[in-house]
């Protein structure tokens, strides 16, 4: 250290012992960029931490939530959805979607469900564009179900459209099966965020997911919905013991979903991509969907190590996004129709409005060269009505009646408060639930009747 610097430190009472001054000066002379860069790096990491935690800290401050259960036990539906949208659109958007995709493959593990879907000819169809369209309809309606303000017009129309589709196959669909599906959409993002995310969820965030999805389960017509997450977990265990089993229908449905996930990946990389998708699945999913010969535990460990490392890197070195990843339309266009961002369902561009970028941008040109679909009129680029999404009826007259029923049920939803249970023509007898499970959450209207529960118990004797 120079005499001038030494005099300066001494003058202000900061004099260092001479040996330490000498070592410090040697370090500065040998590694000047390190000495300057380290404080800047630590400052940057502190900034990243502050900005990444800002959203969740603001929610804590706004509502007084802490890790103590009593601070969030009376959380409202509106608060729960605000918290979930922060997770899905700001803090963990890609991981939230990733969790949904993985859980989507878990829905294939019960033949009671996979058979209905395969035989409907929607997800699994010789025409790949038709299969893509039906899967994209499902994703668009599900994102609307999650992101649109519950009770709003858009939310009610999306939910009513889902219910109308279930009504069509109601004699083959059981309310308990739909509740099992709802459980997966709830827990998938939670599990994956806590496993490989840049931070774990706060207890009040996991509680918000439960409060919101419990209400959604009523609005998609589940005839019994548990009061607590512990009751739901017990229900899931019982359902999977009875219904989760290997079957060719499982494999066919699961293959259709995987093919859609890897659709845009170059052909020579698709076998590798398929093995990666299978490697991240839970063991019971691999078993039930018939993928044991393709499963690689070594690849699984490698992928999880990469995902966890990326989470750590995000936590310490990546600034948060500056705009939310909104997957669902905010308002209708000038024609009264809704369009979706091209990243809502990257495989195919149904309901995506053509723009200069998605027609002639770098990725669009790359897709054109590979023969991939581009947004346009053939993919309803001008938009779609909520009530007309999904599989069409056999005739224009039946389609018109179907859309009218969707609008009517949406109107009915909007006129009711929380705890309202939509009417869906599911099978009358439950698979799992019986009278010993109690009445459950929500209004009694459209719930399992005492006669239906008694009939199930008599059949089991």
C-alpha positions in Angstrom: 0.0 0.0 0.0 1.4 3.5 -0.9 2.5 5.9 1.8 -0.3 8.2 0.8 -2.9 5.4 1.3 -1.3 4.4 4.5 -1.4 8.0 5.8 -5.1 8.2 4.8 -6.0 5.1 6.8 -4.0 6.2 9.7 -5.5 9.6 9.7 -9.0 8.2 10.1 -8.1 5.5 12.6 -8.2 2.6 10.2 -4.5 1.7 10.2 -3.8 -2.0 9.6 -0.8 -4.0 11.0 2.1 -3.7 8.6 2.2 -7.5 7.7 -1.5 -7.4 6.8 -1.0 -4.2 4.8 1.8 -6.0 2.9 -0.3 -9.1 2.2 -3.2 -7.0 1.0 -1.0 -5.0 -1.3 0.5 -8.2 -2.8 -3.0 -9.6 -3.4 -4.1 -6.4 -5.1 -1.0 -6.4 -7.3 -1.4 -10.0 -8.3 -5.2 -10.1 -8.7 -6.5 -6.6 -9.2 -9.6 -7.7 -11.2 -10.5 -10.3 -8.5 -10.3 -7.7 -5.8 -12.6 -5.4 -7.7 -14.9 -8.0 -9.2 -15.6 -9.9 -6.0 -17.4 -7.0 -4.2 -19.3 -6.3 -7.5 -20.4 -9.9 -7.8 -21.6 -10.0 -4.2 -23.5 -6.8 -4.8 -25.1 -8.2 -7.9 -26.1 -11.4 -6.1 -27.6 -9.4 -3.3 -29.6 -7.4 -5.9 -30.8 -10.7 -7.6 -31.9 -12.0 -4.2 -33.8 -8.8 -3.4 -35.6 -8.6 -6.7 -36.4 -12.3 -6.9 -38.0 -12.3 -3.5 -39.8 -9.0 -4.0 -43.1 -10.5 -5.2 -43.5 -13.0 -2.4 -42.3 -10.4 0.2 -44.9 -8.0 -1.1 -47.7 -10.6 -0.7 -46.5 -11.3 2.8 -46.6 -7.6 3.7 -50.0 -7.0 1.9 -51.8 -9.8 3.7 -49.7 -10.4 6.8 -49.0 -14.0 5.9 -46.0 -15.7 7.6 -45.0 -19.3 8.1 -47.5 -19.6 11.0 -50.7 -21.3 9.9 -53.0 -19.0 11.9 -51.9 -16.1 9.7 -53.3 -17.6 6.5 -56.0 -20.1 7.7 -58.8 -17.7 6.6 -57.4 -16.9 3.2 -60.0 -15.9 0.6 -60.4 -17.3 -2.9 -59.4 -14.0 -4.4 -56.2 -13.9 -2.3 -55.5 -17.6 -3.2 -55.7 -16.9 -6.9 -53.5 -13.8 -6.7 -50.9 -15.9 -5.0 -51.2 -18.7 -7.6 -50.9 -16.3 -10.5 -47.7 -14.9 -9.0 -46.3 -18.4 -9.0 -47.6 -19.3 -12.5 -46.9 -16.0 -14.3 -43.9 -14.4 -12.5 -41.9 -16.5 -10.1 -42.0 -20.0 -11.6 -43.9 -19.8 -15.0 -41.9 -22.4 -16.9 -41.6 -24.8 -14.0 -45.3 -24.4 -13.2 -46.1 -25.5 -16.8 -43.5 -28.2 -16.6 -45.2 -29.6 -13.5 -48.5 -29.7 -15.3 -47.0 -31.5 -18.3 -45.5 -34.2 -16.2 -48.7 -34.6 -14.3 -50.6 -34.8 -17.6 -48.8 -38.0 -18.3 -49.8 -39.3 -14.9 -53.5 -39.0 -15.9 -52.8 -41.8 -18.4 -52.1 -44.3 -15.6 -55.8 -45.2 -14.9 -57.5 -47.2 -17.6 -60.8 -46.0 -16.4 -59.8 -42.6 -17.8 -57.3 -43.4 -20.6 -59.8 -45.8 -22.3 -62.5 -43.1 -22.5 -60.0 -40.6 -24.0 -58.5 -43.0 -26.5 -61.9 -44.2 -27.7 -63.2 -40.7 -28.1 -60.7 -40.2 -30.9 -59.7 -36.8 -29.8 -56.2 -37.0 -28.2 -55.4 -40.1 -30.3 -56.2 -39.8 -33.9 -54.6 -40.8 -37.2 -54.8 -37.1 -38.2 -52.0 -35.5 -36.2 -53.5 -32.0 -36.6 -56.8 -33.1 -35.1 -55.0 -34.7 -32.2 -52.9 -31.5 -31.7 -56.1 -29.4 -31.9 -57.8 -31.4 -29.1 -54.8 -31.3 -26.9 -54.4 -27.5 -27.5 -58.0 -27.0 -26.6 -57.4 -28.8 -23.4 -54.4 -26.7 -22.5 -56.1 -23.4 -23.5 -59.2 -24.2 -21.4 -57.0 -25.3 -18.4 -54.9 -22.2 -18.4 -58.0 -20.1 -18.6 -59.5 -22.1 -15.7 -56.4 -21.3 -13.6 -55.6 -17.7 -14.7 -58.9 -16.1 -15.4 -60.4 -14.4 -12.3 -62.7 -17.1 -10.8 -66.3 -16.0 -11.2 -65.5 -13.8 -14.2 -67.1 -14.2 -17.6 -64.1 -15.8 -19.2 -63.5 -18.1 -16.3 -67.1 -19.2 -16.2 -67.2 -19.8 -20.0 -64.0 -21.9 -19.9 -65.3 -24.0 -17.0 -68.7 -24.4 -18.5 -67.1 -25.6 -21.8 -65.2 -28.2 -19.9 -68.3 -29.3 -18.1 -70.2 -29.5 -21.4 -67.5 -31.9 -22.8 -67.8 -34.0 -19.7 -71.5 -34.1 -20.1 -71.1 -35.6 -23.5 -69.2 -38.6 -22.0 -70.8 -38.4 -18.6 -72.0 -42.0 -18.7 -68.4 -43.1 -18.9 -66.8 -40.5 -16.6 -66.9 -40.6 -12.8 -66.8 -37.6 -10.5 -64.1 -39.4 -8.4 -61.9 -39.6 -11.5 -62.2 -35.9 -12.2 -61.4 -35.1 -8.5 -58.2 -37.3 -8.9 -57.3 -35.2 -12.0 -57.9 -32.0 -10.1 -55.5 -33.3 -7.3 -52.7 -33.6 -9.9 -53.1 -30.1 -11.4 -52.9 -28.9 -7.8 -49.9 -30.8 -6.6 -47.8 -31.1 -9.8 -46.4 -27.5 -9.7 -46.0 -27.6 -5.9 -43.9 -30.8 -6.1 -41.7 -29.7 -9.0 -41.1 -26.2 -7.6 -40.0 -27.6 -4.3 -37.9 -30.2 -6.0 -35.9 -28.2 -8.5 -37.1 -24.6 -8.2 -34.9 -21.6 -7.2 -36.7 -21.5 -3.9 -39.2 -23.6 -2.0 -42.8 -22.5 -1.7 -43.9 -20.7 1.4 -46.5 -22.6 3.4 -49.1 -19.9 2.6 -48.4 -20.4 -1.2 -49.1 -24.1 -1.0 -52.2 -23.4 1.0 -53.4 -20.9 -1.6 -53.1 -23.6 -4.3 -55.3 -25.9 -2.2 -57.9 -23.2 -1.5 -58.2 -22.2 -5.2 -58.3 -25.8 -6.6 -60.8 -26.9 -4.0 -63.2 -24.2 -5.3 -62.4 -25.1 -8.9 -63.2 -28.8 -8.2 -66.7 -27.7 -7.3 -67.1 -25.6 -10.5 -66.1 -28.6 -12.7 -68.9 -30.6 -11.0 -67.1 -32.9 -8.6 -69.8 -34.4 -6.5 -67.6 -34.8 -3.4 -64.7 -32.5 -2.5 -62.7 -32.8 0.7 -62.4 -30.1 3.3 -58.6 -30.5 3.8 -55.6 -31.4 1.8 -55.0 -34.4 4.1 -58.4 -35.8 3.1 -57.6 -35.3 -0.5 -54.3 -37.1 -0.1 -56.1 -40.0 1.5 -58.6 -40.0 -1.4 -55.8 -40.1 -3.9 -54.1 -43.0 -2.3 -57.3 -45.0 -2.3 -58.1 -44.2 -5.9 -54.7 -45.1 -7.1 -54.7 -48.4 -5.2 -57.9 -49.3 -7.0 -57.5 -47.8 -10.5 -53.8 -47.2 -11.3 -52.6 -50.3 -13.3 -50.8 -51.1 -16.6 -53.0 -51.1 -19.8 -52.5 -50.6 -23.5 -54.9 -47.6 -23.4 -52.5 -45.9 -20.9 -49.6 -46.4 -23.4 -51.6 -45.1 -26.4 -52.8 -42.0 -24.6 -49.3 -41.3 -23.1 -47.6 -41.8 -26.4 -50.0 -39.3 -28.0 -49.0 -36.7 -25.3 -45.3 -37.3 -25.6 -45.5 -37.1 -29.4 -47.1 -33.7 -29.1 -44.5 -32.5 -26.6 -41.6 -33.5 -28.9 -43.4 -32.6 -32.1 -41.1 -29.7 -33.1 -37.9 -31.4 -32.1 -35.8 -32.4 -35.2 -36.5 -36.0 -36.2 -32.9 -37.2 -35.4 -33.2 -35.9 -31.8 -36.7 -37.3 -31.1 -35.6 -40.6 -29.7 -33.3 -38.8 -27.2 -36.1 -36.4 -26.3 -38.5 -39.2 -25.7 -36.1 -41.0 -23.4 -35.6 -37.7 -21.5 -39.4 -37.3 -21.0 -39.8 -40.8 -19.8 -36.7 -40.5 -17.5 -38.3 -37.7 -15.4 -41.6 -39.6 -14.8 -42.3 -41.2 -11.5 -41.8 -44.9 -11.2 -45.5 -45.7 -10.9 -46.2 -43.7 -14.1 -43.4 -45.5 -16.0 -44.8 -48.8 -14.8 -48.5 -48.1 -15.6 -47.8 -46.5 -19.0 -45.6 -49.4 -20.1 -42.3 -47.6 -20.3 -40.1 -49.8 -18.1 -38.0 -51.0 -21.1 -37.2 -47.4 -22.1 -36.6 -46.0 -18.6 -33.0 -45.0 -17.7 -32.3 -44.4 -14.0 -28.8 -42.9 -15.0 -30.4 -40.4 -17.3 -33.0 -39.6 -14.6 -30.2 -38.7 -12.2 -28.4 -36.6 -14.8 -31.6 -34.7 -15.7 -32.4 -34.0 -12.1 -28.9 -32.8 -11.4 -29.1 -30.4 -14.4 -32.6 -29.1 -13.2 -31.4 -28.6 -9.6 -28.2 -26.9 -10.8 -30.3 -24.6 -13.0 -32.5 -23.7 -10.0 -29.4 -22.8 -7.9 -28.1 -20.7 -10.8 -31.4 -18.9 -11.2 -31.5 -18.2 -7.4 -28.2 -16.5 -7.3 -27.4 -15.1 -10.7 -30.6 -14.6 -12.8 -32.6 -11.4 -12.5 -36.4 -12.0 -12.4 -38.5 -11.5 -15.5 -39.7 -8.0 -16.3 -43.1 -9.0 -17.6 -45.5 -11.9 -16.6 -45.9 -15.0 -18.8 -49.6 -14.7 -19.4 -51.0 -17.8 -21.2 -54.6 -16.7 -21.5 -56.3 -13.8 -23.3 -57.1 -10.7 -21.2 -60.0 -9.5 -23.4 -61.7 -10.4 -26.7 -60.5 -8.9 -30.0 -62.6 -6.5 -32.2 -64.5 -9.5 -33.6 -65.5 -10.6 -30.1 -63.2 -13.7 -30.3 -60.2 -14.7 -28.1 -56.7 -15.4 -29.3 -53.8 -17.0 -27.4 -50.1 -16.3 -27.2 -48.0 -18.6 -29.4 -46.2 -19.9 -26.3 -49.4 -21.2 -24.7 -49.1 -24.4 -26.8 -45.8 -24.2 -28.7 -46.4 -27.4 -30.8 -49.2 -26.0 -33.0 -50.6 -22.4 -33.5 -54.3 -22.8 -33.1 -56.0 -19.5 -32.1 -52.8 -17.5 -32.5 -53.2 -14.2 -34.3 -50.8 -13.9 -37.2 -48.1 -11.2 -36.7 -45.1 -10.1 -38.6 -42.9 -11.8 -36.1 -44.6 -15.2 -36.0 -44.9 -15.2 -39.8 -41.4 -14.0 -40.8 -39.3 -13.8 -37.7 -36.2 -16.1 -37.3 -38.1 -18.9 -35.6 -41.0 -18.6 -38.1 -38.6 -18.9 -41.0 -36.9 -21.9 -39.3 -40.4 -23.5 -38.9 -41.2 -22.8 -42.5 -38.0 -24.5 -43.6 -38.9 -27.6 -41.6 -42.5 -27.7 -42.8 -43.9 -26.8 -39.3 -47.3 -25.1 -39.1 -47.5 -21.3 -39.0 -50.3 -19.2 -37.5 -53.0 -18.5 -40.1 -56.7 -18.9 -41.0 -56.4 -22.7 -41.2 -55.6 -22.6 -37.5 -58.4 -20.1 -36.5 -55.9 -17.3 -36.3 -58.8 -14.8 -36.1 -59.8 -16.2 -32.8 -62.4 -18.5 -31.2 -65.4 -18.3 -28.9 -64.9 -20.0 -25.5 -68.1 -21.9 -25.9 -67.0 -23.4 -29.3 -63.6 -24.7 -28.2 -63.0 -28.4 -28.2 -64.5 -31.3 -30.1 -67.4 -30.2 -32.3 -70.9 -31.8 -32.4 -72.0 -33.9 -35.3 -74.2 -31.2 -36.8 -74.4 -27.4 -36.8 -77.8 -27.6 -35.0 -76.3 -29.7 -32.2 -73.3 -27.5 -32.0 -75.5 -24.4 -31.7 -77.4 -26.1 -28.8 -74.2 -27.1 -27.1 -72.8 -23.6 -27.2 -76.1 -22.2 -25.8 -75.8 -24.7 -22.9 -72.3 -23.5 -22.2 -73.4 -19.9 -22.1 -76.3 -20.8 -19.8 -74.2 -22.6 -17.3 -71.6 -19.9 -17.4 -74.3 -17.4 -16.5 -75.5 -19.6 -13.7 -71.9 -19.8 -12.3 -71.6 -16.1 -12.3 -74.8 -15.7 -10.4 -73.7 -17.9 -7.5 -71.1 -17.4 -4.8 -68.3 -19.6 -3.5 -69.2 -23.1 -2.7 -71.4 -23.5 -5.8 -71.3 -26.9 -7.4 -71.9 -27.1 -11.1 -74.2 -29.8 -12.5 -72.4 -32.4 -14.6 -73.9 -35.7 -15.7 -71.3 -37.9 -14.2 -71.9 -41.6 -13.4 -74.2 -41.7 -10.5 -72.3 -44.2 -8.3 -68.9 -43.1 -6.8 -65.7 -45.2 -7.2 -64.1 -44.3 -3.8 -66.3 -42.0 -1.8 -68.9 -43.5 0.5 -71.1 -42.2 3.3 -68.3 -42.6 5.8 -66.3 -39.8 4.1 -68.8 -37.2 5.2 -70.6 -34.5 3.2 -67.4 -32.8 2.0 -66.9 -29.1 1.0 -69.4 -27.0 -0.8 -73.2 -26.7 -1.3 -75.2 -30.0 -1.2 -76.9 -29.2 -4.5 -75.5 -31.5 -7.3 -73.5 -33.5 -4.7 -73.6 -37.2 -4.2 -77.0 -38.1 -2.8 -77.4 -40.4 0.2 -79.0 -43.0 -2.1 -76.0 -43.0 -4.4 -73.6 -43.5 -1.4 -75.8 -46.2 0.1 -75.9 -48.0 -3.3 -72.1 -48.1 -3.5 -71.8 -49.5 0.0 -74.4 -52.3 -0.7 -72.6 -53.3 -3.9 -69.3 -53.6 -1.9 -70.8 -56.0 0.6 
